[in-house]
Amino acid sequence: MSGDAYPRLSPDGTRLATTVTSTDGLGVDVWVDDLQRGTSTRLTNDGESHYAAWSPDGARVSFGFFRPPFGLYSRRADGSGERDTVVTGERGMVPRGWTPDGGAMLYFESRSDGGSELERLVPVD
């Protein structure tokens, strides 16, 4: 691993989700570090996942996927199970946070000029 970016502390302060660049610099994935145990769990293994955001209960981590199918996805923070689709679209999406009840997520979507714009809240199942 090389270079952690976009660190997000879990709601209880015991874990840290980050985007980690591979040692060859060709891909990025989301990892969760358990700060108390000193262990790390890789949540994605696709080289295109960025920008973690925690669910309010700390059970899930959401992230953007930056190649087709573009979208927002979430996965259990312990790495178990498959990723769940929150929403897909035509461009990269960046999760900004979940509502306090965990029922929706706020995100930005990339613009064609490289900027980003606030999109909307989307329901989370």
Secondary structure, DSSP 8 states (H G I E B T S, - for coil): -EEEEEEEE-TTSSEEEEEEE-TTSS-EEEEEEETTTTEEEE---SSBEEEEEE-TTSSEEEEEE-SSS-EEEEEETTS-S--EEEEE-SS-EEEEEE-TTSSEEEEEEE-TTS-EEEEEEEE--
